[in-house]
Amino acid sequence: MSWLHENPDIKTIRVAASDLNGVARGKRIPSRFAQKIEDDGTRFPLSVLNLDIWGEDIDDSPLVFEAGDPDGVCLPTDRGFMPMPWLDSPSALLPMWMFREDGSPFTGDPRHALAAVLKRYADRGLTPIVGTELEFYLVDDSGKDLRVVPSPRSGKRRPGAEILSLRALDAFDTFFTALYDGAEAMDIPAESAISEAGLGQFEINLSHGPAMKAADDAWLFKLLVRGLARQHGFAASFMAKPYPEYSGNGMHVHFSVLDSDGNNIFDNGGPEGTDTLHHAIAGCMNALKPSALIMAPHGNSYDRLVPNAHAPTSICWAYENRTAAVRVPGGHHKGRRIEHRVAGGDVNPYLMLAAILGAALTGIEDAQMPPAPITGNAYDQRLPQLPGDWATAIDLFENDPQIARIFPAELIRNLVATKRQEHQAFADLSPEERIDLYLDTV
């Protein structure tokens, strides 16, 4: 309660957990009840973390009528209370995760899925260190044809993409200033911001740190960006492909792994990296097809995964090559790391990091070896391809033994049922309805 004591103006709190789509599900509670929530948690139906993108129950879910729709116990994560700078009234957010009545983790909770992967690392004396790069669009959704937000300074809309343009960033100085202030207040390590390849597209890097905090940071950062954009009179979209002519939004992941002495096990003192680095790369590559559903979780996601669109489509790896799905960046050898470039901006960060880190650990455990790194443009080469459609990705995820080593059976079952229900309904939506669906939810 110390944070609330230091912020007596807080009148209400929100308690929220991430569902399988990364949507925040929770309650609004007067702050006078905060101590009870902090001590004892609160109760949500277990099925709340297994809703579809519309917020509806999953048909024939064993969590609903078959089981009587039982409650779980939501307990605070170690993140604690934090401000919600996008709201007009002083409010605080308390992130939660779900447990069963007997105190065991609810294995359908995506945050617990990541925790289980990280325990496998810890059991081997290893610690993943993770940083993310998040791309998003600032969108004027006040009218059908007003897609790019006009500059608050000039009132003009950008006529084209301006990669690494300071002018584009400075046009939104008020928004980005509020964004950095909010990130600091929420302990989100937002670093550099750049103007990206798409009209109205920007990217912000979140600095490296422990993997669970990196996932929390990414989830919270998306809430912050969307909330502040609405406060400034426009929308922020992490959709994989907001409009057909736009570049895709990605969420790139950089990670290294430390041993118990704090040494980077990917670093051999040179540019090529250790055998362990190559084992981790092989694990990531071997899991790319079955984990595509995690990296591209929505119907719109596959519009991004097309050749020559700044998103990887081929299963390959390379040194310093952004056309590859798995990239080993250059720089000082002590920072040797893997960049996983497949995920869209619409992913659930907990599931994404569980899939990537789990695959890398499988590669390390099995001493898998990758093929030779490619050189040149991956789009021009005959290489194995990522799944190109949602239905294929769902089927691959459901039955793959590599996925079963990473995720618990309950989560696999729940996610597959969710995505099949969404897939069936998605086909009946118009392009405008699809944009409206994903604009604020993912």
N, C-alpha and C positions, 0 to 999 in steps of 0.2 A: 504493500500500500504506500510505500515511500514516495513513488512517483506521483500518485494522486494527492498525497499530502502536500507535495511541492507545487501542485497545480490545482488549487482549490476552486478555480473557475469551471472545472469540468463538471458538467451536469448530467451527462449520459455516457454510457459506455456501450460498445458493440462487442459481443463475443462471436467469433466467427472461425470456421474451419473450412478447408478447401475440399470441394467435392472432386469427383474424377475428372471433370472438365476444367478444374481450376477456379470455378465460381465460388465466391465466398458465401457460405450459408451460415446463418446465425440469428441472433436476437439483439434487440435494443433493450437496455436495462438502466434504470435510474442509478446514478453513481452511489447512492447510499447503500445499495446492495452489493457493491463491488467486493467488499471483504469476504462475503459469503461465497461469491463466485470464485474468488482467488483461492480460497481455502478448500472448497468442496466441489468446484466445477459446476456444471449445469447439465441438463439432460436433453438430448436430441434423439429422435428416432434414428436408428442405424441407417435406415433407407435414405435419409437426407443426403448422405454422401454418395448416393448412387441414383441421382436424378438425371434425366436427360437434359439437353441444352435449353429446353423450354421450361425446365423446372418441374416436369411431370414424373410420376412414378414409372418404373420400368415394368412393362407387362410381364406377368408371371414371375416377378422377382421373388425369390425365397425369403427376402427380407421383409416383404409386405404382408399380404394376407395369409400366406402359408405359415408364417411364424407369428402372426398377430401384430406385426409392425412394432417390435419391441424397441425400447429405448437403449441407447448407450450412454456412457458418461463422458462428457467433454471436459477435459482438464486443460489448464493453461500450459502452453509451451514455455520454454525458458526465455522467450522473447520479452514477456511482460507487457505492461501497458505502454501505449504510444499514442501520440496525438493523431488526429485525422484532419490535416490542414485544408482539405478540400470542402469541409462543411462550414456553414456560416456560424453555427452555434458551437461552443467549445465542447468537444467530444473526444473520447479515447477509444482505441481498439485494443482488445485483448485476444491475440491469436490462440486457438485451441486445437487439440487433436483428440481423436475418439478412442475410447476404451470400452470393453465389454463390462457387464455388471460385476464379473469376478475379478476385474482389474487387469485382465490380459488385453494387449493391443487389439483393436479391431483391424483385421488384416485387409479390409476393404478401404481403409484410409490411406490415401496416397503418401502422406507424410510418414506413416509407419512403414510403407514399402521402401522408402529411401533409408529410413533408420535401420531396417534389416540388412540392406546392402552395406551400409557403413559399419555395422557390427561385424560383417564378414571381413572387412578390411582390418578393423581393430583387432580381431582374433589373430590376424597374421602380423600384428605390430605395425600396420600401415595406416596412413592418414591422407586421404585425397584433399588437395587444395584446388579450389574451383573459382573461376571468374566467368562472368557472362557478358555478352554484348546483345543489347535488345534494340531492335528496330521498330519504329512505329510511325504512323502517319497522323498529321493534324488535318482533320477533315471538317469542312463546312457542310453540315448535313441539314441546313435550314431549307434547302430547296433541291430538287432533283438534279439540277445541272451545276450546282455550286459545290464542286468537290474539293478544290484546294482552298484552304483558309486564306483570305486576303491578309496582307501584311497589316498588323495593327498600326504601323507607322505611316505607310503610304496609302493604304487602302487598295493596293494593286495585288492581283494574283500573279504568282510566279508563272512565266511563260514556258519554263522548261526546268529540268533538273539542274541543280547546282552542287556538284559533288565538292565537299569540303569548303563550302562557301560561307565565309564569315557574315556576308550580307544577309544570307538566308537565316542564319542563327540570330543575328542582331535584330532582325525584323520582329522576332518573338522574344525579345529580351525580358519583358515583364513575366511571360509564362515561364521561361527557363530559370529566371531568378527565383520565382516562387517554387519551382520544381526542386532546385538545389536546396533551398531553405527547408522545404518539406522533407527531403531525403535526409538532411542532417538531423532534423528533429526526430525522425523515425529510425535513425542509426542505419540508414541504407547507404553504402559506400559508393555513391554516384561519382564517377570520374569525368572523363572527357566526353563532350557532346560534339557530334559532327552532323553536317547536312549530308544526306545520302543520295543515292542515284535516282530515286523517284521524286515526283512532284509532291512537295509537302512532307517528305520522308526524312526522319532524323534517327540517329543512333546514339545511345548512351552506354558507356561501359561501366559495369559494376566491378570493383576491384576484387582481387583474389582473396579467398579466406576459406574457413572450414566449409565442407560441402553442404551441411544442413543449413548453415547460416546463408550460404549463397542461394539455396532454394527459397528460403524464407524471404531473402532480399528481393529476388526476382518476382515472387508472388505479390509481395507488398508494393513493389515499385509499379507494377501494372495497375494496382488499385489507385496509387497516388497519381500516376500520369492521367488515367481516365478521369479521376475526380477533379483534378486541377484544370484539365481541359474544359470540362463542363462549366466549371466556375468562371472560366475566361470566355465562355460563349461559343465554344466549338466542341468537336469530338476528337478523341484520340483513338486510333484503331491499331490493334495488334493483329488484326486478321492476316492470314497468310497471303491473301491477294485481295485487297479491298475492292479494286475495280479491274476489269480485264486489261486495261492499258497500263496499269501501274506495275512497278517492280514489286517483288514479294518481300514480305517482312520475315526476317530470320531471327533466331535466338542462338547465336554461336556460343559454344562452351569451350573454354580453355581449362585444362587440368593437368596437374602433375601429382605425384604421390611421394610422400615422405616416409622414411623408415623411422624406427623408434628413436634414432639419434638425430632426427631432423634433416637427414640427407635426402636429396631428390634422387629417387631410384631410376629416373630416366636419364640422368646426367652421367656421361662417361668422359667428360672433359673435352669432347669434340662435337662437331655438328651432327654426327650420325645418330647419337644416342645409344643407350644400352640395349642389350638383348631384351630386357624387361620392357623397355619402351616398345620394341617390335612385337612382343607378345601382346601387350595391351592394344596396339594398333590392330593386330590380327583379330583379337576378340571383338573389337568395335566393328570391324569390317564384316565378320561372320554373322553378326547380329543385325546388320543393317536391314535386311529384308524383313525378318520377323518383327523387328521393333519399329517398322515404318508407321504403324498405327499410332505409336506414342509420338513420333516426330511430326506426323501429319494427321492429326486426330479428327479433322472435320471435312465435310464434303468440299468445302472451298479450298482446302489445303493443297489438293493435287493440281490446282491451277498454277501453283508456284513452282512445282517440280517439273519444269519443262526445260529443254536444252537452251543454252545461250540466254538465260534469264537470271544470272547471278545466283542461282541455287543449284546445288549438286544434283545430278541425276544418275551418275555412274558410281559403282561401288569400287573405289580405288583410294589410294593414299599417295601422298607426295610431300616433298620438302618445299616449303615456300611456294605453294601453288593453290590459288583459291578456286580453281575449277574442280579440285578433288573433294570428295566427301570428308576425308580425314586428312588434315594438314599438320605438318610439323613446322611451326614458325621458326624463323631464324633468331638471331640475337645471341646474347651471352649464354654459354653452355649451362651455367648454373640455373637458368630459368627454362631449361629444356622441357617442353610440354607438348600435349596433343591439343589440337583444335578440332572439335567435332562440329561440322558445318551444316548438318542436315535439317535440324529442327526449325520449324516455323515459329513466328512470334505468337501463334495461337496455342502453344502447348501448355500443359500443366507442368510447371518447373519441377515438382517433386517426382512425377513419373518420368520426366525426361532425364533427370540426373540419375535416378535409379536405373534406368535402362542403359545409359552410357557407362556409368561407373560399374554396374553389374556386368556388362559385356566385357569391359576392359579387365575386370578381375577374373572372369572366366578364362580369358586369353592368357593371363598370367598364371593361373592355377594349372592350366593344361599345357603350358609352354607352346602355345600356338605360334606359328610363324606366318607372316603375311607374304603375298607375292612381292616382286620388286616394285619400288615406287615408280609411278609414271613420271614422265616429263611432257611438257607441252599441254595443249588444250584437251582436257578430258572429253569434251563434247564431240571432238572429231575422231575419237578412238573407239574401237569395238571392245566394249567392256561390259561386264554384268551390270544390270540396271536395277534401280530401286523400283518397287511397285508403282505403277502409274495410275492406280485407281483405288478408291476407298474399300470396295468390297473385297478385293484381293488382299489388301492389307489386314482387314479384319480376320479373314480366314487364316492367313499366315501366322498372325499373332496368337490365335486360339490354340493351336496344336503344336507349336514348336518347342522342342525340348530345351533349347537355350533360354527361351522366355520362362519356362518352368523353373529354371535354376535361379532366375532373378526375382520373379514375382510370385506371391502366394496364389494358390488355386482360386481362392475366393475373389481376389482382385481381378484375376484373368476372366473368370466367369462374369463378374459384374460389368467389367469394361466391355466385353464382347456383346453382352446383352444390351448395354446402353448404345453402343455404336450401331448395332443392327437395327434398333428401334429408330435412331436418328436417320440412318441411311434410308430406311423405308419412307419416312416422311419427307426427307429432303428432296426426293425426286419430284414431288408435287409442288414445290415452291418455285415462284418466278425468280428471275435474277434479282429484282428489287427486294423481294422478301428474303432472299438469302443474305443480301448485304445487311438488311435491317436486323436479321437474326444474330449475326456474328459481330456487328459493330460494337455493341456495348458488353457482350457477354464474355468474349475470349481475349 
